[in-house]
Each structure stands twice: as structure tokens, then as C-alpha cells.
Amino acid sequence: MKSIRALFVCALLCAAATLPSSAYNSANGRLVTYNPTNYQVWITIYNGFRRQMGSSWLQPHQTDFWNNCCYSAGSIYYVRAEVKKTENGQMSQIADTQIQVVPRLCNMPAGPGKTGDPYGYGRVVLRHSGGNHFYWDRDDIVEQPGNRCINNR
């Protein structure tokens, strides 16, 4: 059994070494978080093993592009939002919500008649349904022409 596993790993490594350089770009994806609410939000992104990959403030009506690492298409990530409210100079947390995101495989735009490089892409929008009720919503499901998922909204 160990020899079969070792042979499989060796075959994968050999195949990866012979792929064109653009094949590695599918591991250099992008997650996008959008906050159309009037609340300040602390965003934390975790990988599938719940290891923190990044965190930052997301101001009201702001979009943040998370592409400093390796948001691979097909991998699991969690985006957490801690919604904050400031009253009388005191900040307090009013909601805490998260969503599982699996970036889909997209093609980077190329010139006319050319195929772009693949990459992972996931976009979520924070929704406010009244009171202290907030939730994430996926916003990258609709197919784009040519499977190009770039969305700079």
C-alpha cells in the first residue's frame, strides 16, 4: 500500500513539473468581501483547517480584495464578520456570522482569441435583514461571459 501511495505522489510531482507555468495560477485566487451596510465589520478569513489567513476592518459600503495568498479554486475557506456598532464612544459587537466559501475556477481575461490563465474566485456580500440580524450571501455564482469571474464591484 505504501509503495502505491509513493508511486502516486511521484506521478503527481512529475506531472506538476511538466505543466505550463499558467497551470499554477489556479492556486493564486481572490476572495472578495463587500459590506453594503452602514456598520463597521471586522473580517477574518480561515482556511478549511480553521487556520487564520487574514483579517482586516471592512468599512461601511467598502469592498476588500483578498489576493495576498493562495485562495485556490475548489478549496474550502471561511469568511467571518464581526459586526460592530459605536455608541457614546464605545464600540460593541452586535452580530457574528460566517460563511463557507469554495472559490470556483475562472479564467483571467486575455487578448482577443486567447485563453486566459485560470484562478480561483469567490465573492461574498454582507446582508442586513434588520435589527441585529446579519448574514453572508454568495455573489459569484452567476456565470460570466467566457467564464471570466472578475468582479470589481
Buried (B, 14 or more C-beta within 10 A) or exposed (E): EEEEEEEEEEEEEEEEEEEEEBEEBBBBBBBBBBBEBEBBBBBBBBBEEEEEBBEEEBEEEEBBEBBEBEBBBEBEBBBBBBBBBEEEEEEEEEBEBBBBBBBBBBBBEEEEEEEBBBBBBBBBBBBBEEEEEBBBEBBBEEEBEEEBBBBEE
